[in-house]
Amino acid sequence: MTLNYLTIFFPAAILTALVLSVLATRRIRKDASFTSEQRSMQLWLIWLVPILGAALVLSILRDEPTTERDRTGQREPPRNQT
């Protein structure tokens, strides 16, 4: 059996697509800023267009505010720091 670039590239591409899709799916499922219809459409995009769909959704999620304060524009109560 000869080892060429295709025997390394294809498994690496499949693994990359799976990892990106799983990461994007987990991020979508945890995010409460989207409606259920928006989440559903994003999940379809992730799994139907494996690498590009996941990369697009992850980039959109990166630009979204991460804290409740950023989403509502209100301040969160201060937390006790010990």
Secondary structure, DSSP 4 states (H G I P E B T S, - for coil): ----HHHHHHHHHHHHHHHHHHHHHHHHHH--SS-HHHHHHHHHHHHHSHHHHHHHHHHHHHHS--SHHHHHSSPPPPPP--
